[in-house]
């Protein structure tokens, strides 16, 4: 799989641009600050496209516990592209998680640490 994170800084959110998608800058797992993000995951393997895949986005709190911010339920993605958009209000450590099929084992999940403003 391949991750691209599109980021729009909070300070730019109110600006007027005819094509709003051109305001988003591409990143991977390190985002420079707070604002709106769109995570785009490309499933490279055909086998993964045929499985149900769920996405969740969580934030680590000061005690190291995860708090779920947003999730996309399990679904089939024959085109191989999944997206999840979310506002990020605070700098810190986050986790983007993909769960394949019934996610019965650790091998059925991919966890991607996301760093914001660090």
C-alpha positions, 0 to 999 in steps of 0.5 A: 500500500501507499499513503499520501496525506493531503494537508491544508493548514488551519490558517489557509482554510478560509482563503478563497481559491477557485480550485480548493484541491490545489491548496492542499499540499501532499505529505506522508506521515509527518504533517507540519501543523494543524488543519484539515487532512485527507489520507489517501491509501492506494492498495497496490495488491489486487488481493487487498482490493478484494478484501473488506478494508476499514480505516481508523484515525486516532490520537494519542493522549498524554497518557499514551492512550488512543482516542478514536477521532474518525473511522470508515467502516469495512468496505470493498475497494475494487479501484484500490483507493481509500480516503479518510478526511479529518480535521486536526486541531492539536499537534501531537502523535496520531495513528492511522490504522487499516484493518483487512478482512475480519482483522483476526490477527496482527498480520491483518492490520497496518498501523501508521504513526502520524506526527503532527507539528513535530 
